[in-house]
Amino acid sequence: MREQYILKEVFHLLKAPFTDKGSGPIMKIDELSEARHAPLRHIFRLCYRVLRHSQQDYRKNQEYIAKQFGFMQAQIGYDILAEDTITDLVHNNRKLLEKHITRTEIETFVNLVRKKKECRFLDYLSDLCVSNNTAIPATQELICKTVLYSSNSDLLIETRIIEGEVFLVWDGGDKVKSQRDLAKGAKMGIKDDVKMLDYYRYQLNLFSRMCLDRQYLAINSISKQLDVDLILRCMADKELSCDLRAAFCRLMLHMHIDRDPQEPVTPVKYARLWSEIPTEMSIEMYDQHLAVGEEREVNRLRFSGVITFVENYLQNISSNIWSFSDKEQNKLTFEVVQIARNLIYFGFYGFSELLRLTQTVLSIVDCEQRAHGGVRPSGKPVVGNGEKINVMRSIHSLGAIMTRMALGGNQDPWGLTQQPEGGPKQETEIDHVVMETKAKIIEILELL
């Protein structure tokens, strides 16, 4: 929709009830949340839906709507999609975000968190930290200084270890409950526990976005409470939901792994002097971490528990041919693969460990192929190069499915993927998280 006059009329409609035409406005903005104005709220929601659709991939409309930010900000928090429209507009437009999102907008969202205690406002703050998956340092800094300010500490849930168990503390220390008890209550459908864990998960996601791309203002403050051992403990706790464990994985990555002193390592050194090439070579001699220096070795020991968790988790996934059938666990698997990719990128693995990890991630890529093709009974001999053929077939299928994703649609018009004879024939829905996970695995293989 590329007609600015329509947008002009939409904004006139949004402003009309609150415009003073001499005898005072029809109503005040604070009255909008009253039950008697439900039809008007519905009309306003439709107006904001029009605005959201009109700005997609069209800069002229984006700039026109951005000029109304001051007015739209006044309508945030009344359940008419004003906040959704603002975050959608700036989320993939860095220039608009940096120009129009100021301390005033951040404080508005923080005040709504205080007023309504709804996790969606934490989600809006998370969206404002990034644009096109890239951190915006200026906005991150504004959010850090506002959210982490002492006067707003009562809005955040504190994480403590009490007598060897993880507890969550909120309302300024007045309420305390163990994380596992909250998780059990959430599984039983207790509304208060579900609401509290959802709020906590969105808080962790906000912390991750605040720390993204080495924002040390957030890292140095939050890491005092959430250290490596505490986060690892929560990542590995099977009593917690996969969503919550995935949130801890993201926080581990952006707050502890992707930070100083970690630096990328060169996987392969292509330029070498003849004098540097040894006459003999073994895996042990090539193992990178034996010659990386005392500082990196000490740092590697600090993350030894994380490395062990990642290896054990991926090994369990690779041994279960139906591991990708659980959509909730797929989100956790993606985050664990993300951690593995960065641990490799920063040189935490030796060469022999990389070889072992390669076999594991290839098995994960091959899970669906093995599930549809059947599992070879134990003791049955492998004929010829069967294992190599299966690996090549799984990589071919992965490439074919990702091609379909890029072109759009769920169909397979060229017959790029084929069901094995005797296997199930039903059409399976593509899980985009699974595809993203496999894409990350390809990145790992490229690093190797």
ABEGO torsion letter per residue (X at the ends): XABAAAAAAAAAAAAAAABBAGAEBABBAAAAABAAAAAAAAAAAAAAAAAAAAABGBAAAAAAAAAAAAAAAAABGAGAGAAAAAAAAAAABAAAAAAABBAAAAAAAAAAAAAAGBAAAAAAAAAAABBGGBBBAAAAAAAAAAAABAAAAAABBBBBBBGGBBBBBBGGGABBBBAAAAAAAAAAGBAAAAAAAAAAAAAAAAAAAAABGGBAAAAAAAAAABBAAAAAAAAABAABBAAAAAAAAAAAAAAAABBOABBBBBABBABBBAAABBABBBAAAABAAAAAEAAAAAAAAAAAAAAAAAAAAAAAAAABAAAAABAAAAAAAAAAAAAAAAAAAAGABBAAAAAAAAAAAAAAAAAAAAAAAEBBBBGBBBBEAAAAAAAAAAAAAAAAAAAAAAAEEABBAAGABBBBBGBBABBBBBBAAAAAAAAAAAAAAAAX
